[in-house]
């Protein structure tokens, strides 16, 4: 049986791929893609995301990722 580890994602607390912190400015879609692709490179699979882009135009997102335990 596979075992999984989970990670809570909050863009306000995650380092940006370019350096700096995502909440230091309004997060663009491109910045989000860079960060999410970085997680994918580390083996994380996003299983849920809630974006605040459309409702409040903040660019903040939260979610859950999982990957197999090694």
Helices and strands as residue ranges (DSSP letters): E 4-10, G 22-24, H 29-41, E 45-51, H 53-56, E 61-68
